[in-house]
Amino acid sequence: MSAALWTSAAMTEAMRAARRGTLPDNVTGISIDSRTLTPGEAYFAIKGDVHDGHDFVEAALKNGASLAVVAESHADKFPADARLLIVDDVLAALVDLAKASRARLGGKVIAVTGSVGKTSTKEALRTVLSPQGETHASAASFNNHWGVPLSLARCPASVKFAIFEVGMNHAGEIEPLVKMVRPHVAIITTVEPVHLEFFSGIEAIADAKAEIFAGVEPGGAAVLNRDNSQFARLRKSAKAAGIKQIVSFGSDEKADARLIDVSLHAAFSAVRADILGHDVTYKIAMPGRHMAMNSLAVLAAASLAGADLALAALALAQLKPASGRGVREALTLTEGTATLIDESYNANPASMAAAITVLGQAEVGQRGRRIAVLGDMLELGPTGPDLHRGLAEAITMNGIDSVFCCGPLMRNLWEALPSTKKGGYADNSAALEPQVVSAIGAGDAIMVKGSLGSRMKLIVTALQKRFPDKAALDDVAP
């Protein structure tokens, strides 16, 4: 049986809830999805943009939920003996539980934000800290107004390290989240022209990211990218927030976590760095200079949180990419294999350029090609067309052989490409899918990327179904 995460009594007190039915003493977890709920978890009936969680309370209880947290305005819909905690507002109650969770934590807390690399950095921290003590980290990209409190409410009191991802696409969104998390270490991976639709410029984006300093615990530290154009602005904001320990990372000679040398390979990177005065050599099991740069922040933060630096560096050799963020798999064709690089989770100009660079370093067969399959990058405002068109330079510099584009914004790149690199174009990913599937050959390396709204995962799934990994088939064969 799973260990207790909360007692129903503690939840009642934290959320100032009314009780109904016979409630269990212990709750093993927190869920907001009746379909994935595990027996023993508490179900929070949150009202989302599409669905109201109250519509699924009965299903959650039937599936083994220990109890359900519901709004008072909906409580009369359920039987008198239903196992309920009744509150004024379910999301606000989750926030209250998150704050109670943070109050009981004795371990070190790290918060991560940035225009690019939040999830990869969070997962790298999970990888390096887990061998050194019980570690909790946000699931997936749970970094918004419901994801952060959910991740915090799910955090066991016994952890030694807790890592939370904090995101935004508008000013004012980070501050309330970080005041909930109250980190001992706050990382800003980088500031790039992302969500420009909602900001006047990159300086305004930097100011929004700097909201993370508002929640740093007294005596805490900020970890900032010294190579980034907004470093001085962020450092000034950190000082204004009362943070005295500001640690910089990058290739700049003045960086506290400094990249000395990096050897980039198709599937990994070898790094030598000076981390807070310690010379460290290590291997990262993911390719790309951007991963090497983020590893500096990871090791600096791990050291600031009290972890053993040498063990943390060693653990980076076990790093695995998160879903849709560089996962590689073999595609089995009649005449051989091809490599699929799934970058379909999201995209912005900086992450797109990094993914194109990684594709340029990918190994291909004797007649193999490097193929980029690209969907629109969204929320870029009036600069969108130029930023898409500008990707042509990265395509040429990295020796990409063929490009497939979909979406009205990617039309700008398509028109900027030389005819020799034009693989195919369509208005949307569904229409582009058959073009891509029919074009793949043995020895190819195919990278698929676009903003979440571009639905590029559809093409990844089509390739996986059409050319399933032979090793995976062998594993399930009778």
C-alpha positions as CSV (number, residue, x, y, z in Angstrom):
1,M,0.0,0.0,0.0
2,S,1.2,3.5,-0.9
3,A,2.5,5.7,1.9
4,A,0.3,8.5,3.2
5,L,0.9,11.9,1.6
6,W,-1.7,13.7,3.7
7,T,-4.2,12.9,6.4
8,S,-7.7,13.9,5.7
9,A,-7.6,15.9,8.9
10,A,-4.6,17.9,7.8
11,M,-6.2,18.6,4.4
12,T,-9.4,19.7,6.1
13,E,-7.5,22.1,8.3
14,A,-5.3,23.5,5.5
15,M,-8.2,24.1,3.1
16,R,-10.7,25.1,5.9
17,A,-13.0,22.5,4.4
18,A,-16.3,21.0,5.6
19,R,-16.4,17.2,5.7
20,R,-19.1,14.9,4.4
21,G,-19.3,11.1,4.5
22,T,-16.9,8.7,6.1
23,L,-13.4,10.0,5.2
24,P,-10.3,7.8,5.3
25,D,-7.5,8.7,7.7
26,N,-4.9,8.8,5.0
27,V,-4.7,10.1,1.4
28,T,-1.9,8.7,-0.8
29,G,-1.8,11.4,-3.5
30,I,-3.5,14.3,-5.3
31,S,-5.3,14.0,-8.7
32,I,-7.2,16.3,-11.0
33,D,-7.9,13.7,-13.6
34,S,-10.5,10.9,-12.9
35,R,-9.1,8.8,-15.8
36,T,-5.5,8.5,-14.4
37,L,-6.4,8.6,-10.7
38,T,-4.9,5.9,-8.5
39,P,-7.0,4.3,-5.7
40,G,-6.3,6.2,-2.5
41,E,-5.7,9.6,-4.1
42,A,-7.8,12.7,-3.4
43,Y,-9.6,14.0,-6.4
44,F,-9.8,17.8,-6.9
45,A,-12.8,18.9,-9.1
46,I,-11.1,21.8,-10.8
47,K,-13.0,23.8,-13.4
48,G,-10.9,24.1,-16.5
49,D,-11.3,25.9,-19.9
50,V,-13.1,22.9,-21.4
51,H,-14.4,20.6,-18.6
52,D,-15.7,21.1,-15.1
53,G,-14.1,18.5,-12.7
54,H,-17.4,18.3,-10.8
55,D,-18.8,16.3,-13.8
56,F,-16.3,13.5,-13.0
57,V,-16.5,13.3,-9.2
58,E,-18.8,10.2,-9.1
59,A,-16.4,8.5,-11.6
60,A,-13.4,9.4,-9.4
61,L,-15.0,8.0,-6.3
62,K,-16.1,4.9,-8.1
63,N,-12.5,4.5,-9.4
64,G,-11.2,4.4,-5.8
65,A,-10.6,8.1,-4.9
66,S,-10.2,8.4,-1.1
67,L,-12.2,11.6,-1.2
68,A,-13.2,14.4,-3.6
69,V,-12.7,18.1,-3.0
70,V,-15.7,20.0,-4.4
71,A,-17.1,23.5,-4.4
72,E,-19.9,24.3,-2.0
73,S,-22.0,25.4,-5.0
74,H,-21.9,21.9,-6.4
75,A,-22.1,19.9,-3.2
76,D,-25.8,19.2,-3.4
77,K,-25.3,17.2,-6.6
78,F,-23.7,14.3,-4.7
79,P,-25.2,11.7,-2.3
80,A,-25.3,12.5,1.4
81,D,-22.7,9.8,2.1
82,A,-20.3,10.8,-0.6
83,R,-16.7,11.2,0.7
84,L,-16.2,14.9,0.2
85,L,-14.3,17.9,1.4
86,I,-16.3,21.0,0.6
87,V,-14.7,24.3,0.0
88,D,-15.6,27.7,-1.5
89,D,-13.3,27.4,-4.5
90,V,-11.5,24.2,-5.5
91,L,-8.5,25.8,-7.2
92,A,-8.1,28.2,-4.2
93,A,-8.2,25.2,-1.9
94,L,-5.5,23.5,-3.9
95,V,-3.4,26.6,-3.5
96,D,-4.0,26.5,0.3
97,L,-2.9,22.9,0.4
98,A,0.2,23.8,-1.6
99,K,1.1,26.5,0.9
100,A,0.6,24.0,3.8
101,S,2.9,21.5,1.9
102,R,5.6,24.1,1.5
103,A,5.3,25.0,5.2
104,R,6.1,21.5,6.3
105,L,9.1,21.0,4.0
106,G,12.5,20.7,5.6
107,G,14.4,20.0,2.4
108,K,16.0,22.4,-0.1
109,V,13.7,23.9,-2.8
110,I,14.8,24.9,-6.3
111,A,12.6,26.8,-8.7
112,V,13.3,27.0,-12.5
113,T,12.1,29.5,-15.1
114,G,13.4,30.8,-18.4
115,S,12.3,31.3,-22.0
116,V,13.9,28.0,-23.0
117,G,15.0,24.9,-21.2
118,K,12.8,25.0,-18.1
119,T,11.7,21.4,-18.3
120,S,15.0,20.0,-19.4
121,T,16.8,21.8,-16.6
122,K,14.2,20.6,-14.1
123,E,14.6,17.0,-15.3
124,A,18.4,17.2,-15.2
125,L,18.1,18.4,-11.6
126,R,15.8,15.5,-10.8
127,T,18.4,13.2,-12.3
128,V,21.4,14.5,-10.4
129,L,19.7,15.0,-7.1
130,S,17.7,11.7,-6.8
131,P,20.8,9.5,-6.1
132,Q,21.6,11.9,-3.2
133,G,18.3,11.8,-1.3
134,E,14.6,11.7,-1.7
135,T,13.7,14.1,-4.5
136,H,10.4,15.5,-5.8
137,A,9.9,17.4,-9.0
138,S,7.1,18.8,-11.1
139,A,5.5,16.3,-13.4
140,A,5.7,17.1,-17.1
141,S,5.4,20.9,-17.6
142,F,3.2,21.6,-14.7
143,N,4.3,25.2,-14.4
144,N,1.2,27.4,-14.5
145,H,-1.6,28.6,-12.1
146,W,-2.8,25.0,-11.4
147,G,0.3,23.0,-12.2
148,V,2.5,24.7,-9.6
149,P,0.1,24.2,-6.7
150,L,-0.6,20.7,-7.8
151,S,3.1,19.8,-7.9
152,L,3.6,21.4,-4.5
153,A,0.6,19.7,-2.9
154,R,2.0,16.4,-4.2
155,C,5.4,16.9,-2.5
156,P,6.0,14.6,0.5
157,A,7.2,16.3,3.7
158,S,10.2,13.9,3.9
159,V,12.0,15.0,0.7
160,K,15.6,16.2,0.8
161,F,15.2,18.1,-2.5
162,A,12.2,19.6,-4.3
163,I,12.3,21.1,-7.8
164,F,9.5,23.2,-9.3
165,E,9.1,24.6,-12.8
166,V,7.5,28.0,-13.0
167,G,6.3,29.4,-16.3
168,M,4.4,32.4,-17.8
169,N,3.3,34.0,-21.0
170,H,2.1,37.3,-19.4
171,A,3.6,39.6,-16.8
172,G,2.5,39.1,-13.3
173,E,2.1,35.3,-13.5
174,I,5.4,34.2,-11.9
175,E,5.3,36.2,-8.7
176,P,2.2,34.5,-7.1
177,L,3.6,31.1,-8.1
178,V,7.1,31.6,-6.7
179,K,5.7,33.1,-3.5
180,M,4.0,29.8,-3.1
181,V,7.1,27.7,-3.8
182,R,9.6,30.0,-1.8
183,P,12.8,28.5,-3.3
184,H,16.2,28.5,-1.7
185,V,17.7,28.6,-5.2
186,A,16.0,30.3,-8.3
187,I,17.3,29.6,-11.8
188,I,16.6,31.6,-14.9
189,T,17.9,29.5,-17.8
190,T,17.8,32.3,-20.4
191,V,15.7,35.2,-21.7
192,E,14.7,35.0,-25.4
193,P,12.1,36.6,-27.7
194,V,9.3,34.3,-26.7
195,H,5.6,35.3,-26.1
196,L,6.3,38.5,-27.9
197,E,2.6,38.8,-28.7
198,F,2.2,39.8,-25.0
199,F,5.3,41.9,-24.4
200,S,6.8,45.1,-25.7
201,G,10.2,43.6,-26.1
202,I,12.8,41.3,-24.6
203,E,13.5,43.7,-21.7
204,A,9.8,43.3,-20.6
205,I,10.2,39.5,-20.8
206,A,13.3,39.7,-18.6
207,D,11.3,41.8,-16.1
208,A,8.6,39.2,-16.0
209,K,11.1,36.4,-15.5
210,A,12.7,38.4,-12.7
211,E,9.5,38.1,-10.7
212,I,11.0,34.8,-9.6
213,F,13.2,36.7,-7.2
214,A,10.2,37.9,-5.2
215,G,9.8,34.5,-3.6
216,V,13.4,33.5,-2.9
217,E,13.9,32.6,0.8
218,P,16.1,34.9,2.9
219,G,19.8,33.8,2.4
220,G,18.8,32.1,-0.9
221,A,20.6,32.3,-4.3
222,A,19.8,33.3,-7.9
223,V,21.5,31.4,-10.8
224,L,21.7,33.5,-13.9
225,N,23.0,33.1,-17.5
226,R,25.9,35.4,-17.9
227,D,26.1,34.9,-21.6
228,N,22.5,36.2,-22.1
229,S,21.9,39.8,-23.2
230,Q,19.6,40.4,-20.2
231,F,22.1,39.2,-17.5
232,A,22.9,42.7,-16.2
233,R,19.2,43.6,-16.0
234,L,18.4,40.3,-14.2
235,R,21.3,40.7,-11.7
236,K,20.1,44.3,-10.9
237,S,16.6,42.9,-10.3
238,A,17.9,40.1,-8.0
239,K,19.9,42.6,-6.0
240,A,16.9,44.9,-5.7
241,A,14.9,41.9,-4.3
242,G,17.5,41.5,-1.6
243,I,19.3,38.4,-3.0
244,K,23.0,38.6,-2.0
245,Q,24.2,35.4,-3.5
246,I,24.0,35.7,-7.3
247,V,25.7,32.9,-9.2
248,S,26.3,33.2,-12.9
249,F,26.9,30.5,-15.5
250,G,28.1,30.5,-19.1
251,S,31.2,30.6,-21.3
252,D,32.0,34.2,-20.1
253,E,35.4,34.2,-18.3
254,K,33.7,35.9,-15.3
255,A,31.0,33.2,-14.9
256,D,31.0,31.4,-11.6
257,A,30.0,28.2,-13.3
258,R,32.1,28.4,-16.5
259,L,32.2,26.3,-19.6
260,I,35.9,25.5,-20.3
261,D,35.5,23.1,-23.1
262,V,32.7,21.0,-24.8
263,S,32.9,18.2,-27.3
264,L,29.6,17.8,-29.2
265,H,28.7,14.4,-30.5
266,A,25.6,13.0,-32.3
267,A,24.0,11.5,-29.1
268,F,25.9,13.1,-26.2
269,S,28.2,15.9,-25.1
270,A,31.5,15.8,-23.2
271,V,32.1,18.8,-20.9
272,R,34.8,20.3,-18.9
273,A,33.8,23.2,-16.6
274,D,34.7,25.2,-13.5
275,I,31.8,24.9,-11.2
276,L,32.1,27.4,-8.3
277,G,35.9,26.9,-8.2
278,H,35.9,23.2,-8.8
279,D,37.3,21.7,-12.1
280,V,34.8,19.1,-13.3
281,T,34.7,16.8,-16.4
282,Y,31.6,15.0,-17.2
283,K,29.4,13.5,-20.0
284,I,25.8,14.5,-20.7
285,A,23.7,11.8,-22.3
286,M,22.0,14.4,-24.5
287,P,23.5,16.3,-27.5
288,G,23.7,20.0,-28.1
289,R,25.6,23.0,-26.8
290,H,22.4,24.3,-25.2
291,M,22.4,21.2,-23.0
292,A,26.0,21.7,-22.0
293,M,25.2,25.3,-21.0
294,N,22.1,24.3,-19.0
295,S,24.2,21.7,-17.2
296,L,26.3,24.5,-15.7
297,A,23.2,25.9,-14.1
298,V,22.1,22.4,-12.9
299,L,25.4,21.7,-11.2
300,A,25.7,25.1,-9.7
301,A,22.2,24.8,-8.2
302,A,22.8,21.3,-7.0
303,S,25.9,22.5,-5.2
304,L,24.1,25.5,-3.7
305,A,21.4,23.1,-2.5
306,G,24.1,21.0,-0.6
307,A,24.5,18.1,-3.0
308,D,27.8,16.5,-3.7
309,L,29.1,18.1,-6.9
310,A,31.2,15.1,-8.2
311,L,28.2,12.7,-7.8
312,A,25.9,15.2,-9.5
313,A,28.2,15.6,-12.5
314,L,28.5,11.8,-12.8
315,A,24.7,11.4,-12.8
316,L,24.4,13.6,-16.0
317,A,25.5,10.6,-18.0
318,Q,22.1,9.0,-17.1
319,L,20.0,12.0,-18.3
320,K,17.1,11.1,-20.5
321,P,15.1,13.7,-22.5
322,A,11.5,14.4,-21.5
323,S,8.7,13.4,-23.9
324,G,8.7,15.6,-27.0
325,R,12.0,17.2,-26.1
326,G,14.6,15.3,-28.1
327,V,13.6,11.7,-27.6
328,R,15.2,9.5,-30.2
329,E,13.9,6.3,-31.6
330,A,14.6,4.0,-34.6
331,L,12.1,3.8,-37.4
332,T,12.2,0.4,-39.2
333,L,11.9,0.6,-43.0
334,T,12.0,-2.2,-45.4
335,E,15.5,-1.3,-46.6
336,G,16.9,-0.3,-43.2
337,T,16.4,2.1,-40.3
338,A,16.0,5.8,-39.9
339,T,16.2,8.0,-36.7
340,L,13.3,10.0,-35.4
341,I,14.1,13.0,-33.1
342,D,10.9,14.0,-31.4
343,E,11.0,17.7,-30.5
344,S,7.2,18.1,-31.0
345,Y,6.3,19.4,-27.5
346,N,6.8,23.1,-28.1
347,A,8.9,25.6,-30.0
348,N,10.2,29.2,-30.0
349,P,13.0,30.8,-32.1
350,A,15.8,29.9,-29.6
351,S,14.7,26.2,-29.1
352,M,14.1,25.8,-32.8
353,A,17.6,27.0,-33.6
354,A,19.0,24.6,-31.0
355,A,17.0,21.7,-32.4
356,I,18.2,22.4,-35.9
357,T,21.8,22.5,-34.7
358,V,21.3,19.1,-33.0
359,L,19.8,17.7,-36.2
360,G,22.8,19.0,-38.1
361,Q,25.1,16.8,-35.8
362,A,22.9,13.7,-36.1
363,E,24.4,10.6,-37.7
364,V,22.9,9.5,-41.0
365,G,23.4,6.5,-43.2
366,Q,25.4,6.3,-46.5
367,R,22.5,7.8,-48.4
368,G,20.7,9.3,-45.5
369,R,19.5,12.9,-45.2
370,R,18.9,15.3,-42.4
371,I,15.2,16.2,-42.6
372,A,13.5,19.0,-40.6
373,V,9.7,18.9,-40.2
374,L,8.7,22.2,-38.8
375,G,5.4,23.7,-37.6
376,D,4.5,27.3,-36.7
377,M,6.1,28.9,-33.6
378,L,3.2,30.8,-31.9
379,E,2.7,33.9,-29.7
380,L,5.4,35.9,-31.5
381,G,3.2,38.8,-32.5
382,P,4.1,41.0,-35.4
383,T,7.7,39.7,-35.5
384,G,6.5,36.1,-36.3
385,P,7.0,36.2,-40.0
386,D,10.5,37.5,-39.8
387,L,11.5,35.1,-37.1
388,H,10.2,32.2,-39.1
389,R,12.0,33.4,-42.3
390,G,15.2,33.8,-40.3
391,L,15.4,30.1,-39.6
392,A,16.7,29.6,-43.2
393,E,20.1,30.6,-42.0
394,A,20.2,27.9,-39.4
395,I,19.0,25.4,-41.9
396,T,21.8,26.3,-44.3
397,M,24.6,26.6,-41.6
398,N,23.8,23.1,-40.2
399,G,23.6,21.3,-43.4
400,I,20.0,20.3,-43.3
401,D,19.1,18.5,-46.5
402,S,15.3,18.7,-46.7
403,V,12.7,20.8,-44.9
404,F,9.0,20.2,-44.6
405,C,6.9,23.1,-43.3
406,C,3.3,23.5,-42.2
407,G,1.3,26.5,-41.0
408,P,0.8,30.0,-42.3
409,L,3.8,31.3,-40.3
410,M,6.1,28.6,-41.6
411,R,5.1,29.6,-45.1
412,N,7.6,32.5,-44.6
413,L,10.5,30.0,-44.1
414,W,9.3,27.8,-47.0
415,E,9.5,30.8,-49.4
416,A,13.0,31.7,-48.1
417,L,14.4,28.2,-48.6
418,P,16.4,27.4,-51.7
419,S,14.5,25.0,-54.0
420,T,17.0,22.2,-53.3
421,K,16.0,22.1,-49.6
422,K,12.2,22.2,-50.1
423,G,10.7,18.9,-49.1
424,G,7.0,19.8,-48.8
425,Y,4.5,22.3,-47.5
426,A,1.0,22.1,-46.2
427,D,-1.4,24.4,-44.3
428,N,-1.5,22.1,-41.2
429,S,0.2,19.0,-39.7
430,A,-2.6,16.6,-40.8
431,A,-2.1,17.6,-44.4
432,L,1.7,17.5,-44.2
433,E,1.7,14.0,-42.6
434,P,1.4,11.9,-45.8
435,Q,4.1,13.9,-47.5
436,V,6.6,13.3,-44.7
437,V,5.7,9.6,-44.3
438,S,6.2,9.0,-48.0
439,A,9.5,10.8,-48.1
440,I,11.4,8.9,-45.4
441,G,14.2,6.6,-46.5
442,A,16.8,4.4,-44.8
443,G,19.6,6.2,-43.1
444,D,17.6,9.5,-42.7
445,A,17.5,11.5,-39.5
446,I,14.1,13.3,-39.1
447,M,13.5,16.0,-36.5
448,V,9.9,17.1,-35.9
449,K,9.3,20.4,-34.0
450,G,6.7,23.1,-33.6
451,S,4.6,24.9,-31.0
452,L,2.1,22.8,-29.2
453,G,-0.8,24.4,-31.1
454,S,0.8,23.3,-34.4
455,R,0.0,19.7,-33.4
456,M,3.3,18.3,-34.7
457,K,2.9,15.3,-32.4
458,L,0.5,14.0,-35.0
459,I,3.3,13.5,-37.5
460,V,5.5,11.9,-34.8
461,T,2.7,9.4,-34.1
462,A,2.2,8.7,-37.8
463,L,5.9,7.9,-38.3
464,Q,5.9,5.6,-35.2
465,K,2.9,3.7,-36.5
466,R,4.1,3.4,-40.1
467,F,7.6,2.4,-39.2
468,P,7.5,0.9,-35.7
469,D,10.9,0.3,-33.9
470,K,11.8,-3.3,-34.6
471,A,13.5,-3.6,-31.1
472,A,10.2,-2.6,-29.5
473,L,8.3,-5.1,-31.6
474,D,10.7,-7.8,-30.6
475,D,10.2,-7.0,-26.9
476,V,6.4,-7.6,-27.2
477,A,6.6,-10.5,-29.6
478,P,5.2,-13.8,-28.1
